[in-house]
Amino acid sequence: LWQRYPAEWVAIVEDGFQKWKRAAAAESQKPRRVHAGVDASGALLPWARGIRYSVDFQLLTCLEEVAGTRPRVVPVRRFVGGAQSDPPPGEQHPWYKRQVSSRDSSDWLNNGLFFRAFKQAMEDAGHQVEASADEIFDFRFNQDFRNKVPEADALRGGIVYKEPSGWKKFAVRVKDRYGCDNAWLRLDGRDGEWAVAYHGTSYSTVPAILSGGLIVGARQAYKDHKDARTGERIGEGVYCTPSIHAAAEFAPTVQIGGHTAKFVFQCRVRPQAIRRIHEEVGRESGAYWVINDPTDIRPYGILVQVQYNDGSVSFSSERIARLISLWEGYTSATNSGMSPFLARSARQQLFDKILFSYTLADGVGIITLSNGPVNSLSKNLVSAFEHELQNLVKDVKVKAILVTGAGKFFSGGAEISELTLLAAQGPNHAGPSPTEALRKVIDLLDSCPKTTVAAINGQALGGGLEVAMGCHYRVAVPQASLALPEAHKNGIVDKVAEDVVGEAAALALARPPSPVSKHPVPHASKFYVASSALEQGLLAATRMTPGAVAPFSIISCLKAAYSKLSFEDGLRVEDEEFSKSAALRHLFFAERLTQKVPGLDGSQAQPLRRIGIVGAGLMGGGIGMCFAEKGIPVVLKDAKQEWLDDGMKRVCALWASQMKRGRISHDKFRRLVGLVKPTLSYSDFSDVDVVIEAVPEIMDLKKQIFRDMEQVIPPHALICTNTSGLSIDEMASVLTNPSRVMGNHFFSPANVMQLLENIRASQSSDRTLATGMAMGKLLGKKTVLVGNCDGFVGNRMLAPYSAEARMLWEEGADVDQIDAAAQAFGMAMGPMALGDLVGQEIFWKQRKAKGDMRKQTKTYMGPYEVTDWICEQGRYGQKTPDPKIKATGRGIFIHRGRKKEVDPEVDAKMEEVRKMKGVVPRPINDEEVIDRLFFPLINEGLRSSGVRH
C-alpha cells in the first residue's frame, strides 16, 4: 500500500511534520510552553528526537484507506510517540499522553443551540428575526446524515435521490406557508411524485426565502444554457441540482455560533417542471436543473455542514474515540521501526478495530458490533469478538457483558461475500466450516459464567439473531426486527425498551447467567404437532416454489432441531444443507452487480409521469398493469376496437382475481382500472414520457409503428420496443432521432415475471439508458442491461435448451418425461410447458420474418416440424382457447384451467414426423435428458461471455 500511494502519504506526513516544527519553534519563545520539543534555534531537544511523527492531517482518510474501507475525513491532531523518553520538565503528565483536538467536542447542532446561533447570525447580517423557532422550523422532521452510511439510492419522482451524507437537516415548517394551503405537497408530496433538489445558499438569501412563501432565490438566466432534452433555450429560472456536492460548490462558508459552516436548501420539485442542463462546475460534473416557475420548487429543510480551514468536515466525538483506537494499531507499527503501511499485523489490528469496539461502564463490558452498513459478521469481526469476549470473562472488573450494534442494526448476519469467496475454492477445499468461528462465539455467550445480554438496537437477522439468541437475555427497542414473525410476543425478547443499552445493562447486573439451552419452553405440550406442521410446510413449499432448494433445506434443519440428534450432529446437518446455497449466493451478488452500469449516472434519468403502450395483447396489457400498479397513468392503444376490448377485459379480470383473493381492495381495483386509458388514436400519446411497442414480432409492422409514434410524441419521450429478438438498430433506422430508442424486453407474463432485459442499441443515449434502468427499478424488476443481438441474453440461452428438448422428443423421450426431468433438476417448469406459456408462435414468426424456415438445424434450433405444424393450426399455447373441446388453451398441451395434458393430435404428428425422417424412437433415461438440456444452455452462457474453450 505504501508503494501504491507514495506521493500522497509521504507528502501528508512530511507536511504535517514540517508544520509542527515551525509551530513548535514559534511557540518555544513562550515561557509556559513545555511541549515545544525544540530549542531557541529550532533544533530538536533530546526528548523530542524519539517522536517519529507529529501529525496534523486527515488521519482517518489515511488509516481507512489502508484498512481497505471507504475513506472518511476526520481532522485530528495528536503527538505520536516513537520512544518512551523522559517527559519534559514541569509537565504533570507524560509527554506521550494522547492529545486529541477533535474540534467537535460538543454538538452545537442541537435544536436550541442551532436556532440561537441561527438567529444571532441573521441579526449580524442585518436581518431581525422576531419569529420563534417553532414558527420557522419543525424539528420533529430533522434528519442527521453526518455519520450515516449512505443507503441504496431511492427514487423520488422517478429520479434517483442520494442522501446528503455529512450534513444535518433542520426541517423547515412548510404547513400553511404556501398560498395554496399546502395543496402542492398534498397533491405531489407522496414518495415518487416529487423529486429532491439542492440549492446552495448563504444568509443573505435566507430571510427572503423564508418570508416569501419559501420561494427559492431570484430567477437567473444564462444565455448559453439550453435544455438537454429539446435543445431549446431554457430562459430564466431557479438553478438547482440533484447533487449535494454540486450544491455545496455554490454555498459560501458563513460564521454561525462561532463555527464555520455551509448551508444548502433541500427542496421538493415538481418533476414535470425540471429542465436539465449539463455543465461541469468545480469538482462536480453532472445534471443541473432549472425551474422556470419559482412556485414549482419548495424548500423543506436547511442542510448544515461544519467546515474547517483545511476544508475538512466534522465528525462526532464517538468517531474521534474510534480513531484513538485506530491509532493504537498505527503506533504498534511505528514502534517497531517499520513503515506502518507495510506492517501486516498493524493493518489487521486497524481493520479489526474499525469493525469492533469495547467499553467498560459500571462493571458492564459493552461490546459494539460496528461493520456498516448492517454490522455483518465478517471473519475479522467474529475473530475480534471472540478474543474480546474471552478477555471480558477473565477481567475481574467485569460483572456482566452486553452486546449491541452500531447505528440502526444489531447485525444483519453473515458476510455473504466471504462465504462466496470460500465457495469459489471448490467443494474439496480443506478447512473449517465457514460458520465454525461464529458458533464458538455463540457457545461462549451461552456458557458464559457472567450474565450476557443482547441490546437489540435495530434489525437482528440470520446470524445476528443467532448471536442475540446465544445471550442469556435480550432487550430490544420497539422497532427491532428479529426476522421472525411476532418475535416480541413469543418469548424471544425478555424486555422492550427505548433506552435499549441502559435497560440491557441494568438487566445484566440484576439477573444471573442462564444458558439458552436451559431455558424452559412455554407450552411444551403443544410441540407434539411439530412433525405434522413440518409435513404441511413441505407440501406448501412444493406447491409455492416448485424446484426451489432453499425451503426443503430449511425444513431439513427444522427436523434436525426437534429430533433427538445431538447438538453437534444437528450442526453437521446445517453445514450439509448450507453447502447447497452456493447458487443462491452467486445470484445475490450477480443481481446487485447488474444495477451498476459503468458510465451511467442515475441522475440523467428523466421523470416518468405518463406511459404509452402500443398493443393491448397479453404482453402489452401486462406491461400496462406494471405501471398502473405503481400509480403511473397508462395510455393503451391497439388498432381495432375488439382487440382493445379484449385487452382491457383481460387486465380487469386479472385485477378482479386479486380483489377476490383479498390482495387488493375494491377501491384500489377502481383506481387501477382508472389509470389505464384505452385508445385507438396515436394523438393520445402527445404527453407521454415513454412509449413501449408490444405488437407481434413482425419487423415491418414495428417500423411503421415507430414512424407513426414519432409524429405525435414529445421530443423528449423515449421510444422502446418489447421485442424478444428482432434487431433494435433496424427498427431505430426509420427515426430521425434514433438516440431515444432502446429495448425493454419484459418476460411473459409481464405483470408477474421479475426479469427485465433492457437492450442497448448502437445509438442509444446515456439519458435513454439511464431512464430505462430507473424505470425497471421503479417497477421493482430485476433489470439487466444487455447488448443488441439475436435473442439478447435470456432467449439466446434458451434457444439451444429448447432445441435440445425438441431433439429429445423426436428421438423417443416423451413430453412429460422431459418436463419432469427439468423440474427435478430445479427449473420452475419444463421446456415444453414453457413454450405453451410464452407462446409457440413467437419463434415461428421470428423465423418467418428472417426467411429462415429450415425444419432441422440440430446444432442450434433443433427440429421444428411438429411445433411449426401446431402454429399453422393456430394453436399457440395457453393464449389460444379451443371452445370445441372446452380447452382454455391449446398448443403442445390441452389446457383446462390449471390442469394440462399432452394433446393426442400432437403425439400423432410426432409419430408421423419420425416415420417420415426414419427416426426409430429409443428409451432415454432422465440423466441423459438433464445432461442434454443443460449442457447446451451452459455452453451458450459461456459463449456469450467470450469463453470459447
N, C-alpha and C positions, 0 to 999 in steps of 0.2 A: 504493500500500500504506500509506503514511503517513496518507493521508486515510481509509483503511478502519479503521485501528486507532489513532486519535489518543489516545483516553483511556488505552489500555493502555500504549503505548510512551512517551508523554510522561511519564506517571506513573512508569514504571520508571526512565527516565533521570534525571528530576528527583530522585526519591527517592534514587537511587544517589549523585548529586552532593551532595545535602544531607548524607547520611550521611558521605561522605568529608570534607566541610568541617568537620563537627562533630568527627569523629575526629582530623582533622589539627590542629584548633585545640587539642584536649586534649593531643595528643602534642607540640605545639610547645614546651611547657614543659620537655620533657626534653632535656638538653644533647646527647645523642648522636643525636637525631632530625634528619635533614637533609632529609627528603622532605616536611616538613610543608607547605611551599608557602604558609604564611600567617604573618603576624607575630603578636605577642602580642595584638593587638586582634582578630585573626581576619580581617584584610584580606589579600587575595591578594598575594604577593610578585611582583615584575615577571616573574621567570622562569616563575611558575606561571600567569600570565594567558594564556599560549599553550596551556594544556591545555583541550581542548574539553570532554571529559567525564572524570570518574573514575567507573568503573562497578563496581558490586558487585551483580549481579543475574543472573537465569537467562539467560545470554547466548545459549546455543545455541538455546533456545526462540525467541528473537527472530530470530536470524540464519536459522535453518532455516525459520521461518515466512515470512521474506522470500524465501528461496530456493525456496519452493513445495514443500518436502518436509515429511514428518511431523515435528512438533516433538518434540524430546527435551530433557530438562532436564539441564544441566551447570552447576554452580556455578563461576564463575571470577572472580578479582579481578585487574585489571591497570590500569595507567595508559595513557591514550591520548594521544598527542601531537598537538597541532594546529599547533604551530610549533616549529622546532628552535632554541630559545634556548640560552644558556649554561647548563651544569649548575650546580646549587647548589654552593657552595664545600665542599671537603672530600670530595666524593663521588668515588670512584675510577672509576665508570662513568657514562656519560651518563644523565641522568635519564629519558630517553625509552626506556631499555632495557626490554624486556618483563619484567614481574614477574608470574608466574602462581602462584597458590596453588590447586592442584587439590584439596587436602585428601584426596588419594588417592595420595600419592607412592609408596607401596609397597602391594602387595596382601596385606593381612594375612589375607585369606580363603583361604589355602592350608591344607592338611590339618593340618600340625603346629601352626602358629600358631593356627588356629581352635580346635583341641582344647585347647591350653594356656589360651587365653582363655576357652573354654567351661568348663573345669574350675575356673579361678580364679573366674569369675563365679558358678558354682554354690556354691563354698565360701563366697564372700562372702555368698550368700543363706542360708547356714546348712546346706547340704547337702554332705556329704562324698562325693567321687567317688573310689572305690577302683578302679573298672574301668579297663582300658586303652582306648586309642582304638579298637583292633580289636574290643573286646568290645561297644562301643556303636555304632560306625559301620562301614559297609562302603564305604570311599572309592572303590572301583572303579566304583561306580554314581553318583558325583556328576555333577551337571549344572550348567553355568554359563549362566544366561539373562540375565545383566546387560547384555551388549552385543548380544544376539541379536535380530535382526528376527523378529517372530512369524511362524511358518509358517501355512499354511492350517489351519483348525480341523480337529481329528481327532475321531473318535467313540470313546468309551470306555463300554462298557456301554450303547450306544445313545444316549448323552448327549454333547453337544458338550463337548470338552475344549480349553481355551485354555492355551497355555504361559504360565508365570508370568514374563513379561518383566520384567527389572530385579532379579531375585532370583538367589541361588545356592543350589542344593540340596546338602546333605550327606546322603548316603544312610544311613539307619538300618539296622543289621543286624537283619533280621527272621527269618532262618532259625533254627528251633528256639526262637523266643521265644514262640510261641503254644502253648497247652496241647495243641492237636491236631497238633503237629509240622509246622506249616506247611501242613497239608492245605487250609486255607481258600484259600491262594494257589495251591496246586497245582490245586485244583478250579476256582477262579474267576479265576485270575491271567492268563489269556490275554487279549490285546487284544480288546476288545469284550464281555468278560464281567464286568469290574468298572469302576465309574465312579471318577472322580477328584474329591475334595473337599478343601477347605482349612479348617483350624481355627486361628483366631487364638489365640495363647497367650503366656505370659510365663514367666520362670524359676521362678516359684512352682509351676507345674504340671508342668514338665518332669520332675522326678525321679519323681513318681507315674506319669506316663505311661510313662517308660522302664522303670521297675521293675515295673509292674503288668501285664505281658504286653502292653504297648503299647496299652492300652485308653485311648481319648481321653477325658479330662475327666470331671467329675461330670455326672450326668444332671440336666437342668434342666427346669423346667415353667413355662409361662406360660399363664394361664387363657384368654386370648383367642385363642390360636393354634389354628387349625383346618386340617385337611387341605384343600389347594387343589382336590383332585380330588373327594373324597367329602363335604366339609363336616363331617366328624366331628372331635371333639376329639382332638388329637394325643397328649396325655399327656406324661409326662416322657421325656427322651431327650437325646442329644448333639446340639447345634446345630452345623451346619457349612454350607458354601456352595460352589457350583462356581466362584465368582468370587474370584480372588486379591485384587482390590481391596476387596471386601466383607470378606474375612477380615482384611485389614490394618487395617480400622477397629476390630477387636476386639483387636488386638495392641498392647499398650502398648510404648513405647520403653524399652529397657534399656541399661545400660552393660556393655560387654564388651570387654576388652583395650584400654581407653582409647578405644573407639569407641561411638557411639550407634547402636543397631540395633533392628530389629523381627524377630520370629520368628513363623513360621507353620508348622504341621504340614501336610505334603502326605500325603493319606490315600487308601487304596483302600476303596471302599464297595461292599457288595452292592447292585446296582441295585434288587432287589426289596424291600430294606429301607428305601428312601428314602421319606420322607413330606415333602411340599412345603408351604411357606408362602410367602406373598409379602408382603414388607414393605420399606419404604424406610428404610435406615439410613445416615446421613451422606450422602455424595455418591453412594453406590452403591445403585441400585434394581434388584431382580431376584429370582431364586429363592433362598430359603434352605431348607435341609433339616434335618429332624430324624430321627435314627436312634434308635429306641426301645431296641434292644439294643446296648450298647456293643461287644459282640464282632463286630458287623457293620461296624465302621469301624476300620481298621488303619493307623496311620501308617507310612510307609516313607521319609520324608525330612523333614529340618528345613530350611526355607527361610529365608535370611537376607538382609536388605536394610539397607544402611548408611543412616543418617539424619543430617541436619544441623539446626541450629537454625532455618534458614529453610524446613525441610520438603523440601529438595531431596534428590536421590538421587545417589550417587557413580557416576562412570564411570571407566574405566581411563585410565592415562597416555597410551595411544595415542589415545584420544578427545580428550584435552586437547591433544595435539600437533596433531591435525587442527583443533582450534578455533583454535590460534595461526595456522594457515594461513588460516582463515576471516577472522581479524581483519585480515589484510593487505588484503583487499578492502574491508573496512569503513573502515579508515583512509584508503584511497585516495580515498574519497568525502568524508570529513570534511576532509581537507587541501585539497580544492577549495572548501570553504565551503558545499557543498551538503548537504542532508539526505541521509544515507546510504540512506534508504529510497526516495528518489526518483532515485538515481543508477543509471541503467540499466547502465552499464559495470561498476559495483561489484557490482550484482546478478548479472550474468553471471559475473564473476570468482568470486563466492561460490559460485554453483551449480557451476561447473566444478571448484572445489577440493573441494567436497563429494564429487564423483564420482571424483576422481583425486588421487593423491599421489605424490611423488617424494622419494627419499632417496639419499644417496651414502655407500657403505661400502666402504673399502679399494679404491677405484678402480672399483667396480662401481656403476653407476647403476641403482637398483631402481625400477621403475615399478609401482605397485599400482593395479589397477582396482578402484574402490570405488563401486559403484552398486547397493546392496542392493535386493532380497534375492539376486539372481542375477548381479550385475555386468553387466547388459545393456549393449550397445554403443550407447548413445544418441548423438544428434548432438553434444551438448555434450561427452560423454566422449571421443568419437573426435576432436573438434577439439582438445581439450586434449592428448590422446595424441600427435597428430601434432606439435603445437607443441613439447611437451616432448622428443619423440624427436629432432627436429631440433636442439634445444639440446644434447642429450647428445652427438650426433655431433660438434658443434663444440667441446664442452668438452674441453680437453686433459687435464684431471684424470681423465676417464672413460676407462677402458681397455676396458670391456665393459658390456653392457646386459642387464638381467634384467627380464622381465615376469612378474608374478604377479597373483593376485586376492585380495581381502579375504574373510575368512570361509571358508566351505567350497566356494565356487565360484571357478573360474578365470574363466569367463564363460559365461553362458547363451545368448549370441548376440545377435541384433538386438533392438532395442526395437520390438516389433511395433506398439505404439500409434502411434509416429511414422510407420511405414510406412502404417498405416491412414489417418492424417490426410492423408498425401501422396496416397494413392489417392482420397480424397474430393474432391480438387481437380480430378479428371477426367482422362481419358486424353490430353487435349490440353494439359495443363499444361506450360509450358515450364520447363526447369530440369534440373540434372544428375541422373543416376541416384541413387537413394537409397543405393546401395552404393558410390558412387564414392569418398567420403571414406575409408571403411574399406579400400578397395583401395589407396589411396595409403599408408595406414599399413602394410599388409601388404607392399607393394612396398619401403617404406623399411626394414622389418625384414629383408627378403630380400636387398636390395642393400647393406645397411649395411656400411661398411668396418670396423666394430668387431663383435666377436662378440656375437650376440644369443641369449639362452636363455630359453625359456618354463619357468617353475617352476609346473607344473600342480598346484595345491594341492587340487583337487576336480574338479568337473564342467567339462568344456570342450565345449560343444555348439554346433553350427552355426557361426555367425560366430566364436564364441570358439575353436573348434577351428581355424578358418582362421588366426586370429592366431597360435596356437601353431605351426601348420604353417609360417607365414611366418618364424618364427625359425629360426636355424641349427641349434639343438639344443633338445631337450626333456627335462626331468627331471620325473617325476611321482610323487606319493605312491601307495602300493599301492592305495588306494581310489579312485583317479582314474577317471572315466568320460569317454571321449572320443567317445561317440556312434557308435562303430564297433565291431563285434564283435571280441573278442580283440585289441584295439588294442595291448596291452602286448607281444604276441608277433609282431607283423607289421612291425617296423622303424619304427614311428611315434615311439615313445619311445626315447630314447637311454639312459636310466637310470631305475631305480625306486629311490626313497629316501624314508625317513621325514622327514628334515630336508630338505625339498624346496628351500627358499630357499638354505640353506648349500651343498648339493650343486650347485645350479644356478650359484651364484656361483663355486665352485671350477672347475666345468666351463667357465664363460665365460672365466676367466682362463687356463685350460690349453689351450684349443682355438682354432685360428684361425677367422676367419669362413668359412662355407661355405654359399653361397646354396642354398636348397632346390631351385631349378631345376637345379643342377649335381650333386645327389645321385645316386650310382649306384643303379640299380634292381636289387635282387636277383632272381634267377630270371627275368631278362628274356625268356628263351627261351619261357617259358610264356605270354607275353602274346598269342600268336597266337590263343588261344581267346577273346579278349575279345569279338569280334564275335558269335561263336556264343552266348556266355554272355548277352550283352545281348538277343539274339533270344529266348532261353529265358526271360529275365526279363520280356520284353514279353508273352510268352504267359501266364506266371504272373500278371502284373498284370491282364491282360484277364480271366482266369478268376476271380481272387480279388476284384477290385474293379471290376466292370463299371460303366462310366460315370464312374469317377473320373479326374480330370485329372492329379493330382499324380504318380502312378507313371510316366506317359508323359513328363511334363516332366523328371523325374529321369533317365530313360533317355536322353532327347534330350541332356541336359547331359553325361552319361557318354560318349555317342557323340562329342560335340564334343571331349571331353577326350582321347580316344585317337586322334582323327583328325589330319589334317595341318593343321588350321586354326591360324592364328597365335593367340597368347595374347589379343590384343585382339579378334579375331573370336570366340573362344570366350567372352569376357566378354559380347559382344553377344548370343550365343545364350542365355546365362544371364539377361540382362536381359529378353529377349523371353519366356522361359518364366516368369520371376518375375512378370511382369505378369499372368499367368493365375491367380495365387493370391489375388486380391482377395476372392473369395467366402469362401475358407477363412479369411482373416484376420478378416473380418467375423464368421464363425461362431465363431471362437475367443473373441472378446470377447463376443458375444451369449450364449454358453453360460456365461461367467463371470458376466455380469450377472444371469442367471436365478437364480443361487444366493443373491443378496442381495435379500431381500424386505423392503421398508420396514415397520417396526413389529413385525417378528417377531424374537424372541430365541431362538437355538438352545437356550439352557439351559431353555426351557419344555418341550422335548420330553420325553416320558416314555419309559422303557426299553421295549424290545421283547424279551420273553422267550418268548412263545408266540403263534402266529398261527392264526386260524381262517379257513377259506375255504369258502364255500358254492358248490357247483357243481364237479364233477370233470371238466368238459369240456376242450376244447383250451385255453381261457383259464385256467380255474381250476387245472388241472394245471400249466400253465406258470408261473403266479404262485407256486404252491407250490414249484416247483423253485427259483425265485429265492431264497426264504427258506431252504430247506434247504441250498442251496449256501453260504450264509453262516452255517451252523451253528445256525439258529433252528428249533426244533420246529414242525411244522405239523399242524393237525387239518383233514383234508379231508373235507367232508360232501357227500352227494348224497341224493336222495330214493329211489332204487331201487338194489338191490344190483348189478344188471347194469351200471348206469351207473357206479357206483363202481368195479367191477372193470375196466371198460373204461378208466376214467381212470387207475387205478393201472398197468394194463398199458402204457398209452401213456407214462407217466412213467418206468417201469422200462426200457422199450425205448429211450428217449432216452438215459438214463444208461448202459445197456448198450452203446449205439453209441459213446459217448465212451470207455468202457472198452476196447472192441475196437480203437479207433484210438489207444490209448495215452495218452489225455488224463487219465484218472483210473485209479487202481489198483483192484484187486478189493476191498481193504479199504475204500477210500473209497466205492466203489459200495454196499457193505453199510451203511456208516454213513449215507449219504444216504437210502437206502430206509428205514432205521430211524427217520429223523427225520420221516417222513410217516405219520401215523396216519389210516387211513380209518375213517369212521364214518357211521352212518345217524341218529344221535341228536344233537340240539342240546345235550344235557346235557354232552357232552364239551367244550363251549365255556365251561365255568364258570370257567376260569382263564386265558383268553386276554387279550392286551392290545390286539389289533386283530382285527377280523373283516372280511373282504372278500367281498362278494357278487359272484359271477361267473356268473349264470344268464342265460338268453336275455332279449332286450330286450322284456320284457312288463311294463308298469308295475304292473298288479295283482299279478303274481307277486312282483315285487320288494318291493312294500309289505307283502305278507303275510310275506315272509322277514324284513323289518325288525321287524315286530311280534313274530314268534317269537323272534328273537335277543334282543330287549330283555328278554325274560322270564328269560333264563338267564345272560347275560354279566355280568361285574363292572361296577360303576357307573363305573369309570374307563376302561373299554375303548372304543375308537373303533369306529364302525360306518361302513364305507366301501363304495362301490359301484364296480364296474368298467364301468359303463355308458359307451357311446361317444357318447351324445347325449341321453338322456332327462333330464328335469328332476330334479335332485337335491333341490331345495326341495320338490317334490311328494312324493318318497319320504320325506323327513325329517318331513313334516307328520303322519305317523302315530305319531311317537315322543313320549314325554313330555319328553325332553331332546334336542332337535334340534341343540344346540351341539356334540355329538360326532360329527356326520356330515360327511363330505367325499367327494369323488370321487377315485378312483385309477384313471385310465384307462391301463392297460397296452396297448401295441400288440402285435399278433399277429406272430409267436409270442412270448409274453411272456418266455420264458426266453432269448430271443436279442435282441430289439429293445431298444435303449438308451433310447428316449424314454419318459418317464412324465409324463402330464398330471395334476397334482393340481388338483382343482376346488374353489374356494371357494364354499360355499353361503352363503345370506344370513345364517344364524345360526351358522356355523362359528366356534368359539372359537379364540383365538390358540394355546392348548395343542394343539388338534386340528390346526391347520395346521402348527405347528412340528414336531409328531410326524410328520405326513405328509411334510414336506420332509426331516427327518432319516432317515426310512425310505427315501426314494429315494436319499439319499446312501449309506446303509448297503448298499443293493443294487447300488450302482455305476451307477445310472441317470442319464441327463441329465434332471433333474427341473425342470419348469416349472409355476409356479402360475398358473392361468388362471381366468377368470370362468365363471359358470354360464349358458350359452346354447346354442342348438341347435348341436350338433357341436363345441362348445368352440372349440379353435383348429385342431387337426390336421384333423379331419373337416370342419370348416366350410370350410377352404380346399380340401379335397379334393373337396367336393361339386360345385362348378362345373367343376372339372377333369375329373372322371368324367362329368359330364353332357355336356360338350362331346365327350368321346370317344365316347359313345353316339350323339350327333348326327352326328359324322363317319362313324361306321359306317353309320348309316341313309342318309346322303347318297351313299355309294358307296365310301368308303375301307374296305379290308378289315382284319380284326382284327390280323393280323401286321404290316401296314404301320404301323398306329397305335402298336403297342408298340415296333416297331423305331425309329420316329422319336423317341419319348420317350427311349429308351435312348441313341440317338445324341446327344441333347441333354444327357444326363448323368444321367438317372434310373436307379436300380438295376434297375427293371423297369417295364414299361409299365402303363397303367391297366387294361387287360383282364386281364392276368396277376395284377395286384394284387387285383382283385375276386375272383378264384378263390382267392387265398391267404387273404384275411381272411374270406371267406365271402359269397356273393352274397345270402344271406338277411338279413344284418344290417339294411340299409336297407329292405328289403322288409318286415320285421317292424316296424320303427320306423314306417313309413308306415301300416301296418295299425293299429298301436296309436293313431296320431293321427287315424285316419279319413281319411287323405289318399292315396287310391289313384288319383289322376289319372294317365292314361297319358302325357301330354305337358305338361311345364312347361318350355318351352325356356329361359327365362331363368336357371333355377337348377338344376332337377332333371333336365332332359333327358328323352328318350323312354324309357319303361320297359317297353314291350310285350314285348320279347324276354327281358330279364332277369327280369321277373315270371313269364313262362312257364317259364323254367328253374327258378325257385324252386318253382313249383307242381308241377313234376315231381319235386321232392325232390333236385335236383342243385345243391348249394350250392358246389361247387368242390373243392379238394383234400381237404376233410374228409369227402366222401361217396363212397366207393368204389362201383363197379358191377361185381360179380363176373360178370355176364352177358357183358361184353365185356373182362373181365380188366383193368379200369381201377382204379388206386389212388385215383382221384378224378375227379369229373365235374362240370363247370359249363359255362362257355363253351368250355373246352378239355376234351379227354380226356387225363388224366394217367396215365402209366405210369412210375412211379419219377420220375426227374429229367427224363424226356422228356415233351413235350406236343404236341398238335396240335389245331387248331380242330375242334370237334365238327361233323360234316356236318349233323346234325339242326338245330343252331343256325343254321348258314348258311341252310338251307332255311327255317327260321322267319323269318329276317330278310327273305328274298325275299318271303315271304307278307305280312309287315307292310308292306313297301314298296308292293306292289300294292294292298293294302287302303287305304293312305293316299295313293296316287297319286304316290309319290316315284320319280322317274327317276334311277337312280344315275349319277354323273358321275365322271370322273377327278379325283383330288385329289392334288396333289404334297406332298412331305414338308414344304416350307416352310410351306404353309398348315396342315398338321397341327400343327406346332410352335407357330405363332402362336396358333391357336385353342385349343390345350391350355393354354398357359402364360399368356396374357393374362388369362383369367378367374381363374386362380389368383392372379396378382399383384394384380389388382383387388380380390379378396376380402381379401387380406392388408392392403392399404391401407385398405379399408373398415373392417376390424376395428380398425385403428389410429386411426380417426377421420378419415381422409382421404376427402373426397367428390369432389374435382375434381382 
